[in-house]
Each structure stands twice: as structure tokens, then as C-alpha cells.
Amino acid sequence: MAESLPPIELQPQAKTVQELAAISSKQVPERYISKDDNCEAPDASFPVLDVPTIDLHLLASSSTSEEEFDKLRSALSSCGCIQAINHGITAAFLDKIREVAQQFFALPTEEKKKYSREIGSIEGYGNDMILWEHQVLDWTDRLYLKLKPEDKRTLKFWPENPQPFRGILHEYSMKLQVVAEVLLKAIARSLNLEENLFLNQHGDQMAMDARFNYYPICPRPELVLGVKPHADGSAITILLQDKQVGGLQLLKDDQWFSVPIIPQALLINVGDQIEIMSNGIFKSPLHRVVTNSERERITLAVFCFPPPDQEIQPVEELINEARPRLYKKVKDYPSLFFQYYQQGRKPIEAALL
């Protein structure tokens, strides 16, 4: 895949979205107004997506029936995501993560800005990078942190306030590594492949990044999106939802559906890199976040993907006359993803043959 020089970031927004929301309870700046024609109604007016519930404990068992793997394959083929239960993480621990996230975003602005990201980098606190003059901005603040490999962590961006934040996030990353490995093996087995085929494409150590998302109350939810439509550039994404406030929507059969909340579940979707590895059998779902005029929303997405120098490609066993090879060899896919996302383009198109 031909490499292109990354665009230079323009001047970042002077104020966070949280600050903008506090200034005006009636209007939003022009740059946040979506050009998406489907952003015309609040979340409650959309049908609810029936996301299949998958028991990860069963998938991890050596004696699991083929029926469970068929259920996983059907789920990922139909909507690209699952509600994962029995994943080995207690509800009490998930609540601890939600609590430290809420405490961080409730800190005074100057305290949070100690962890502000630097121009040209995605790591740290604040807004997403502004790469294009007419880029439509998302109604969200975020804290983006590298989790794995551990020697790639930039600890100056890891909050020391609240005090338990670092320890809890580290523990969560260790637990999620187990979840990711179980799921990647199960995805391979669901396709009647050797269980390590997808895991092996992650090299010696899977990379993991965390994105804490804060969606302030928005006075014009009919005009503004929390996150514009996109598919993820990961292999898989593990989302810890807000326990009470929805907002995530997924596009299926050309219609937007609201994704329901199961507080103790992890919502897991496949990303573009699994779409490439599976030669298009599993599609990375297009999704977005709508805003709310009454309540704030906080979520945590963890992206799992091969390290940047690891080349990925469709698994040979999934290429045949009936399904010819669809994708090139690619590496460092997330870098391409960020550029395309801010332009409203589909990064996966750059990987097509």
C-alpha cells in the first residue's frame, strides 16, 4: 500500500467541548454542525438493534460445542458486534473504571489540561486533531492513552488525579488482553481455522490503546453528532458503555439502529483489520454517536490491533475461486485511518485490491 505524508495539524480548538457546553445552553459553534442528513432526530426515535449476546467463558472452553462458534460467526456476519458476557471481569470492577473516568472529567479544566495532547499527536486529553480547514468537529472531549506494549506508554498523559486511575487502568488492560486473545481465537475457530491464525497476525505483542470519551450535554442534538460515522481501524474494539445514557448507533441495511446498554457486558465490534484478515467475511460496522440535550455520557473504548510494523493480509485459507482475495497487504493501518476518518472517507477502501 502506497504511503502518503500525513497532513499537518491545524491550530487546535481553544476550548474543550465541555467548556463550550458550559458557556451556552442554547447554541453550538458552526464547526460542530453535522452535514449528515440523518442527524435529524434524538436517539429515542431510532429502532433498537438486537445485538447478539455471546458467553466468552463458553468460547474459551476446549469442550465448547460448534453451536457456540456458529453463533459467534452469525453475530459478527450480521452486525459486526456482540454483547460479551461472562468475560471474567466483575461488575464491581467495571464500575470502578466508570468511577475514575467520571472523576477525571469532573476535575477543574486546568487540572485536566495538565494532560493535554500535543499538536500532531493523538495521545492525551482534549479534542481530536484538526487536519482540514472544513473538518466537522465531534461534540466530545477525550483522553487517549497507549496501553500496550507497556514500554510505549507515555505516563505524562496518565492522570495522577484521581489517585487510583493509573492502577485501575493498568489492571483493566491486563484483563482485556485475556478477553481479546480469547475472542480472536474464537473468531478463527468460527471460520474453521487454526485458532491462532488471527492472533499470529498481531506479532509478538498485541497493541492496545484506550480512549475515554466524554460527551457533554448538547443544546442542539438534532444538528450535532458526538462522533461522526466511521468504522474502526482496529482489529477489535472493546467498549465499556455508560450504564444509563445511550447514544451509540450502528448502520445496518442502510438504517441507523440504537445499540442497547447491558451494564455488565462489554460491547465488542470487529474493526477494519479483522475485515482484511477475514477477506471480507466479517465487515467492520459503520457507527456513530448521537448527542443528548439532557444528560452527559462517558464511555471507554479500547482498540486492539497489530503493532505498526506488523504486516497483515487476508488468511490464505479464506481465499478461493468463490471468494477471491479482496485486500492488499497492509501495515500501520491506524495511521491511515486517522487521516481518512477526519475527511469522512472509508480507510478500508485504500486496502482494497
One Martini backbone bead per residue (centre of mass of N, CA, C, O) as a GRO file, in nm:
protein
  353
    1MET     BB    1   0.095   0.037   0.025
    2ALA     BB    2   0.088   0.352  -0.020
    3GLU     BB    3   0.252   0.619   0.105
    4SER     BB    4   0.165   0.909   0.303
    5LEU     BB    5   0.172   1.216   0.403
    6PRO     BB    6   0.092   1.367   0.672
    7PRO     BB    7  -0.092   1.598   0.785
    8ILE     BB    8  -0.109   1.909   0.920
    9GLU     BB    9  -0.192   2.049   1.201
   10LEU     BB   10  -0.403   2.258   1.310
   11GLN     BB   11  -0.537   2.469   1.509
   12PRO     BB   12  -0.658   2.420   1.795
   13GLN     BB   13  -0.892   2.435   2.008
   14ALA     BB   14  -0.934   2.649   2.276
   15LYS     BB   15  -1.185   2.475   2.353
   16THR     BB   16  -1.365   2.265   2.503
   17VAL     BB   17  -1.668   2.116   2.501
   18GLN     BB   18  -1.725   2.158   2.799
   19GLU     BB   19  -1.689   2.466   2.785
   20LEU     BB   20  -1.902   2.527   2.568
   21ALA     BB   21  -2.145   2.410   2.728
   22ALA     BB   22  -2.116   2.621   2.966
   23ILE     BB   23  -2.166   2.887   2.798
   24SER     BB   24  -2.403   2.736   2.622
   25SER     BB   25  -2.764   2.634   2.618
   26LYS     BB   26  -2.840   2.690   2.282
   27GLN     BB   27  -2.556   2.685   2.131
   28VAL     BB   28  -2.341   2.609   1.848
   29PRO     BB   29  -2.084   2.585   1.671
   30GLU     BB   30  -2.051   2.550   1.333
   31ARG     BB   31  -1.823   2.315   1.336
   32TYR     BB   32  -2.048   2.101   1.475
   33ILE     BB   33  -2.225   2.085   1.229
   34SER     BB   34  -2.382   1.853   1.062
   35LYS     BB   35  -2.401   1.694   0.725
   36ASP     BB   36  -2.595   1.482   0.823
   37ASP     BB   37  -2.915   1.391   0.731
   38ASN     BB   38  -2.959   1.180   0.992
   39CYS     BB   39  -2.943   1.437   1.209
   40GLU     BB   40  -3.285   1.479   1.310
   41ALA     BB   41  -3.290   1.293   1.575
   42PRO     BB   42  -3.328   1.141   1.848
   43ASP     BB   43  -3.246   0.838   1.977
   44ALA     BB   44  -3.547   0.732   2.045
   45SER     BB   45  -3.636   0.713   1.720
   46PHE     BB   46  -3.474   0.453   1.705
   47PRO     BB   47  -3.411   0.149   1.653
   48VAL     BB   48  -3.328  -0.148   1.811
   49LEU     BB   49  -3.058  -0.346   1.835
   50ASP     BB   50  -2.997  -0.696   1.801
   51VAL     BB   51  -2.751  -0.792   2.003
   52PRO     BB   52  -2.562  -1.046   2.046
   53THR     BB   53  -2.509  -1.282   2.301
   54ILE     BB   54  -2.184  -1.372   2.439
   55ASP     BB   55  -2.006  -1.641   2.587
   56LEU     BB   56  -1.675  -1.642   2.672
   57HIS     BB   57  -1.642  -1.890   2.851
   58LEU     BB   58  -1.730  -2.092   2.635
   59LEU     BB   59  -1.513  -2.015   2.415
   60ALA     BB   60  -1.263  -2.103   2.612
   61SER     BB   61  -1.349  -2.386   2.585
   62SER     BB   62  -1.253  -2.707   2.473
   63SER     BB   63  -1.579  -2.817   2.488
   64THR     BB   64  -1.706  -2.652   2.284
   65SER     BB   65  -1.947  -2.612   2.075
   66GLU     BB   66  -2.022  -2.536   1.749
   67GLU     BB   67  -2.268  -2.356   1.812
   68GLU     BB   68  -2.109  -2.117   1.941
   69PHE     BB   69  -1.943  -2.045   1.684
   70ASP     BB   70  -2.185  -1.998   1.502
   71LYS     BB   71  -2.298  -1.763   1.669
   72LEU     BB   72  -2.056  -1.578   1.627
   73ARG     BB   73  -2.054  -1.570   1.320
   74SER     BB   74  -2.340  -1.460   1.286
   75ALA     BB   75  -2.300  -1.197   1.444
   76LEU     BB   76  -2.057  -1.078   1.273
   77SER     BB   77  -2.210  -1.099   0.996
   78SER     BB   78  -2.467  -0.917   1.067
   79CYS     BB   79  -2.321  -0.663   1.274
   80GLY     BB   80  -2.010  -0.679   1.406
   81CYS     BB   81  -2.136  -0.750   1.700
   82ILE     BB   82  -2.120  -0.784   2.069
   83GLN     BB   83  -2.236  -0.912   2.379
   84ALA     BB   84  -2.017  -0.963   2.640
   85ILE     BB   85  -2.015  -1.234   2.859
   86ASN     BB   86  -1.834  -1.387   3.082
   87HIS     BB   87  -1.525  -1.222   3.086
   88GLY     BB   88  -1.389  -1.193   3.399
   89ILE     BB   89  -1.533  -0.918   3.483
   90THR     BB   90  -1.650  -0.741   3.719
   91ALA     BB   91  -1.892  -0.516   3.794
   92ALA     BB   92  -1.727  -0.364   4.010
   93PHE     BB   93  -1.483  -0.298   3.825
   94LEU     BB   94  -1.636  -0.144   3.606
   95ASP     BB   95  -1.724   0.080   3.807
   96LYS     BB   96  -1.441   0.185   3.867
   97ILE     BB   97  -1.386   0.291   3.586
   98ARG     BB   98  -1.623   0.483   3.569
   99GLU     BB   99  -1.542   0.652   3.818
  100VAL     BB  100  -1.261   0.763   3.723
  101ALA     BB  101  -1.370   0.895   3.470
  102GLN     BB  102  -1.568   1.089   3.606
  103GLN     BB  103  -1.357   1.227   3.788
  104PHE     BB  104  -1.181   1.344   3.568
  105PHE     BB  105  -1.405   1.516   3.408
  106ALA     BB  106  -1.471   1.681   3.692
  107LEU     BB  107  -1.239   1.839   3.677
  108PRO     BB  108  -1.074   2.097   3.643
  109THR     BB  109  -0.953   2.222   3.360
  110GLU     BB  110  -0.654   2.270   3.451
  111GLU     BB  111  -0.609   1.980   3.543
  112LYS     BB  112  -0.662   1.836   3.273
  113LYS     BB  113  -0.445   2.011   3.102
  114LYS     BB  114  -0.190   1.852   3.203
  115TYR     BB  115  -0.288   1.620   2.966
  116SER     BB  116  -0.242   1.746   2.706
  117ARG     BB  117  -0.215   1.731   2.394
  118GLU     BB  118  -0.012   1.739   2.121
  119ILE     BB  119   0.076   1.854   1.838
  120GLY     BB  120   0.038   1.568   1.626
  121SER     BB  121  -0.112   1.412   1.861
  122ILE     BB  122  -0.332   1.171   2.024
  123GLU     BB  123  -0.223   1.198   2.295
  124GLY     BB  124  -0.444   1.271   2.545
  125TYR     BB  125  -0.613   1.568   2.617
  126GLY     BB  126  -0.918   1.658   2.432
  127ASN     BB  127  -0.917   1.699   2.110
  128ASP     BB  128  -0.913   1.635   1.806
  129MET     BB  129  -0.766   1.651   1.525
  130ILE     BB  130  -0.697   1.923   1.295
  131LEU     BB  131  -0.662   1.878   0.931
  132TRP     BB  132  -0.910   2.057   0.825
  133GLU     BB  133  -1.077   2.342   0.754
  134HIS     BB  134  -1.378   2.173   0.712
  135GLN     BB  135  -1.395   2.020   0.966
  136VAL     BB  136  -1.604   1.828   1.145
  137LEU     BB  137  -1.688   1.835   1.475
  138ASP     BB  138  -1.688   1.673   1.778
  139TRP     BB  139  -1.899   1.619   2.071
  140THR     BB  140  -1.596   1.577   2.226
  141ASP     BB  141  -1.400   1.450   2.480
  142ARG     BB  142  -1.060   1.319   2.538
  143LEU     BB  143  -0.866   1.025   2.652
  144TYR     BB  144  -0.553   0.922   2.516
  145LEU     BB  145  -0.405   0.586   2.555
  146LYS     BB  146  -0.136   0.384   2.589
  147LEU     BB  147  -0.108   0.037   2.689
  148LYS     BB  148   0.015  -0.137   2.439
  149PRO     BB  149   0.295  -0.155   2.505
  150GLU     BB  150   0.428  -0.059   2.804
  151ASP     BB  151   0.688   0.092   2.673
  152LYS     BB  152   0.471   0.305   2.517
  153ARG     BB  153   0.404   0.464   2.747
  154THR     BB  154   0.278   0.799   2.839
  155LEU     BB  155   0.270   0.906   3.163
  156LYS     BB  156   0.205   1.217   3.136
  157PHE     BB  157  -0.107   1.130   3.045
  158TRP     BB  158  -0.147   0.992   3.317
  159PRO     BB  159  -0.345   1.025   3.564
  160GLU     BB  160  -0.312   1.123   3.922
  161ASN     BB  161  -0.611   1.242   3.885
  162PRO     BB  162  -0.719   1.015   4.022
  163GLN     BB  163  -0.529   0.806   4.209
  164PRO     BB  164  -0.646   0.513   4.089
  165PHE     BB  165  -0.625   0.526   3.777
  166ARG     BB  166  -0.365   0.373   3.691
  167GLY     BB  167  -0.418   0.099   3.828
  168ILE     BB  168  -0.692   0.035   3.697
  169LEU     BB  169  -0.604   0.051   3.398
  170HIS     BB  170  -0.389  -0.165   3.411
  171GLU     BB  171  -0.573  -0.396   3.500
  172TYR     BB  172  -0.765  -0.378   3.258
  173SER     BB  173  -0.555  -0.442   3.038
  174MET     BB  174  -0.499  -0.732   3.135
  175LYS     BB  175  -0.790  -0.837   3.103
  176LEU     BB  176  -0.827  -0.760   2.796
  177GLN     BB  177  -0.614  -0.943   2.677
  178VAL     BB  178  -0.768  -1.201   2.735
  179VAL     BB  179  -1.025  -1.134   2.582
  180ALA     BB  180  -0.892  -1.092   2.301
  181GLU     BB  181  -0.769  -1.376   2.272
  182VAL     BB  182  -1.027  -1.537   2.293
  183LEU     BB  183  -1.172  -1.403   2.050
  184LEU     BB  184  -0.964  -1.452   1.823
  185LYS     BB  185  -0.980  -1.758   1.845
  186ALA     BB  186  -1.287  -1.784   1.800
  187ILE     BB  187  -1.298  -1.657   1.520
  188ALA     BB  188  -1.127  -1.874   1.385
  189ARG     BB  189  -1.307  -2.120   1.465
  190SER     BB  190  -1.567  -2.009   1.318
  191LEU     BB  191  -1.383  -2.064   1.033
  192ASN     BB  192  -1.214  -2.330   1.055
  193LEU     BB  193  -0.951  -2.246   1.205
  194GLU     BB  194  -0.673  -2.194   1.338
  195GLU     BB  195  -0.672  -2.024   1.638
  196ASN     BB  196  -0.388  -1.841   1.573
  197LEU     BB  197  -0.411  -1.679   1.304
  198PHE     BB  198  -0.492  -1.392   1.412
  199LEU     BB  199  -0.289  -1.365   1.644
  200ASN     BB  200  -0.026  -1.384   1.466
  201GLN     BB  201  -0.089  -1.095   1.324
  202HIS     BB  202   0.013  -0.950   1.613
  203GLY     BB  203   0.257  -1.078   1.696
  204ASP     BB  204   0.423  -1.059   1.997
  205GLN     BB  205   0.234  -0.786   2.052
  206MET     BB  206  -0.037  -0.641   2.132
  207ALA     BB  207  -0.207  -0.356   2.067
  208MET     BB  208  -0.323  -0.086   2.301
  209ASP     BB  209  -0.591   0.152   2.316
  210ALA     BB  210  -0.730   0.434   2.491
  211ARG     BB  211  -1.074   0.586   2.502
  212PHE     BB  212  -1.200   0.851   2.665
  213ASN     BB  213  -1.544   0.958   2.665
  214TYR     BB  214  -1.691   1.293   2.651
  215TYR     BB  215  -2.044   1.389   2.655
  216PRO     BB  216  -2.194   1.659   2.654
  217ILE     BB  217  -2.430   1.858   2.670
  218CYS     BB  218  -2.664   1.928   2.397
  219PRO     BB  219  -2.864   2.182   2.255
  220ARG     BB  220  -2.830   2.033   1.937
  221PRO     BB  221  -2.897   1.715   1.854
  222GLU     BB  222  -3.011   1.763   1.551
  223LEU     BB  223  -2.700   1.882   1.454
  224VAL     BB  224  -2.517   1.694   1.650
  225LEU     BB  225  -2.227   1.497   1.688
  226GLY     BB  226  -2.020   1.307   1.880
  227VAL     BB  227  -1.971   1.099   1.633
  228LYS     BB  228  -1.886   1.031   1.338
  229PRO     BB  229  -1.904   0.831   1.088
  230HIS     BB  230  -1.755   0.497   1.139
  231ALA     BB  231  -1.487   0.281   1.127
  232ASP     BB  232  -1.260   0.079   1.265
  233GLY     BB  233  -0.890   0.038   1.277
  234SER     BB  234  -0.904  -0.219   1.410
  235ALA     BB  235  -0.961  -0.537   1.503
  236ILE     BB  236  -1.071  -0.468   1.795
  237THR     BB  237  -1.345  -0.338   2.001
  238ILE     BB  238  -1.378  -0.231   2.349
  239LEU     BB  239  -1.683  -0.141   2.512
  240LEU     BB  240  -1.764   0.081   2.775
  241GLN     BB  241  -2.055   0.169   2.885
  242ASP     BB  242  -2.286   0.353   2.982
  243LYS     BB  243  -2.527   0.266   3.214
  244GLN     BB  244  -2.766   0.499   3.114
  245VAL     BB  245  -2.642   0.636   2.847
  246GLY     BB  246  -2.701   0.669   2.532
  247GLY     BB  247  -2.578   0.688   2.150
  248LEU     BB  248  -2.516   0.445   2.001
  249GLN     BB  249  -2.478   0.374   1.645
  250LEU     BB  250  -2.583   0.146   1.377
  251LEU     BB  251  -2.531   0.034   1.050
  252LYS     BB  252  -2.815  -0.140   0.894
  253ASP     BB  253  -2.949  -0.165   0.605
  254ASP     BB  254  -2.946   0.160   0.578
  255GLN     BB  255  -2.986   0.179   0.904
  256TRP     BB  256  -3.034   0.325   1.207
  257PHE     BB  257  -2.924   0.195   1.526
  258SER     BB  258  -2.965   0.135   1.853
  259VAL     BB  259  -2.754   0.059   2.121
  260PRO     BB  260  -2.770  -0.127   2.380
  261ILE     BB  261  -2.764  -0.166   2.736
  262ILE     BB  262  -2.520  -0.371   2.922
  263PRO     BB  263  -2.356  -0.312   3.203
  264GLN     BB  264  -2.185  -0.606   3.224
  265ALA     BB  265  -2.102  -0.563   2.938
  266LEU     BB  266  -1.914  -0.605   2.636
  267LEU     BB  267  -1.870  -0.417   2.354
  268ILE     BB  268  -1.792  -0.591   2.047
  269ASN     BB  269  -1.598  -0.504   1.758
  270VAL     BB  270  -1.508  -0.512   1.447
  271GLY     BB  271  -1.250  -0.422   1.237
  272ASP     BB  272  -1.073  -0.365   0.956
  273GLN     BB  273  -0.853  -0.589   1.016
  274ILE     BB  274  -1.055  -0.826   1.019
  275GLU     BB  275  -1.165  -0.782   0.742
  276ILE     BB  276  -0.898  -0.843   0.604
  277MET     BB  277  -0.827  -1.125   0.731
  278SER     BB  278  -1.131  -1.239   0.636
  279ASN     BB  279  -1.192  -1.140   0.346
  280GLY     BB  280  -1.490  -1.001   0.424
  281ILE     BB  281  -1.673  -1.171   0.614
  282PHE     BB  282  -1.609  -0.945   0.817
  283LYS     BB  283  -1.762  -0.642   0.901
  284SER     BB  284  -1.700  -0.319   0.961
  285PRO     BB  285  -1.891  -0.117   1.141
  286LEU     BB  286  -2.097   0.144   1.111
  287HIS     BB  287  -2.067   0.435   1.332
  288ARG     BB  288  -2.219   0.642   1.595
  289VAL     BB  289  -2.282   0.954   1.786
  290VAL     BB  290  -2.523   1.086   1.975
  291THR     BB  291  -2.682   1.341   2.132
  292ASN     BB  292  -2.767   1.522   2.449
  293SER     BB  293  -2.988   1.755   2.625
  294GLU     BB  294  -2.968   1.617   2.943
  295ARG     BB  295  -2.706   1.418   2.922
  296GLU     BB  296  -2.427   1.283   2.999
  297ARG     BB  297  -2.140   1.090   2.857
  298ILE     BB  298  -1.947   0.782   2.934
  299THR     BB  299  -1.667   0.617   2.779
  300LEU     BB  300  -1.471   0.306   2.688
  301ALA     BB  301  -1.224   0.255   2.444
  302VAL     BB  302  -1.060  -0.043   2.315
  303PHE     BB  303  -0.786  -0.091   2.100
  304CYS     BB  304  -0.705  -0.372   1.892
  305PHE     BB  305  -0.373  -0.431   1.745
  306PRO     BB  306  -0.129  -0.436   1.550
  307PRO     BB  307   0.166  -0.348   1.510
  308PRO     BB  308   0.295  -0.122   1.285
  309ASP     BB  309   0.519  -0.349   1.169
  310GLN     BB  310   0.276  -0.534   1.108
  311GLU     BB  311   0.175  -0.748   0.870
  312ILE     BB  312  -0.131  -0.772   0.689
  313GLN     BB  313  -0.373  -1.031   0.574
  314PRO     BB  314  -0.530  -1.252   0.419
  315VAL     BB  315  -0.626  -1.559   0.472
  316GLU     BB  316  -0.558  -1.819   0.271
  317GLU     BB  317  -0.812  -2.007   0.353
  318LEU     BB  318  -1.013  -1.748   0.243
  319ILE     BB  319  -0.908  -1.819  -0.051
  320ASN     BB  320  -1.100  -1.837  -0.358
  321GLU     BB  321  -1.306  -1.857  -0.622
  322ALA     BB  322  -1.557  -1.754  -0.462
  323ARG     BB  323  -1.324  -1.590  -0.277
  324PRO     BB  324  -1.141  -1.359  -0.356
  325ARG     BB  325  -0.906  -1.147  -0.318
  326LEU     BB  326  -0.952  -0.808  -0.161
  327TYR     BB  327  -0.665  -0.753  -0.015
  328LYS     BB  328  -0.394  -0.613   0.090
  329LYS     BB  329  -0.108  -0.547   0.218
  330VAL     BB  330  -0.066  -0.421   0.559
  331LYS     BB  331   0.051  -0.135   0.756
  332ASP     BB  332  -0.022   0.096   0.978
  333TYR     BB  333  -0.339   0.155   0.967
  334PRO     BB  334  -0.414   0.383   1.179
  335SER     BB  335  -0.282   0.620   1.025
  336LEU     BB  336  -0.479   0.613   0.790
  337PHE     BB  337  -0.742   0.638   0.947
  338PHE     BB  338  -0.723   0.931   1.063
  339GLN     BB  339  -0.727   1.074   0.792
  340TYR     BB  340  -0.996   0.963   0.676
  341TYR     BB  341  -1.194   1.030   0.903
  342GLN     BB  342  -1.173   1.352   0.888
  343GLN     BB  343  -1.291   1.325   0.574
  344GLY     BB  344  -1.519   1.095   0.553
  345ARG     BB  345  -1.361   0.833   0.491
  346LYS     BB  346  -1.275   0.503   0.385
  347PRO     BB  347  -0.999   0.324   0.466
  348ILE     BB  348  -1.056   0.038   0.337
  349GLU     BB  349  -1.025   0.133   0.036
  350ALA     BB  350  -0.703   0.137   0.044
  351ALA     BB  351  -0.695  -0.200   0.069
  352LEU     BB  352  -0.797  -0.252  -0.194
  353LEU     BB  353  -0.750  -0.412  -0.508
   0.00000   0.00000   0.00000
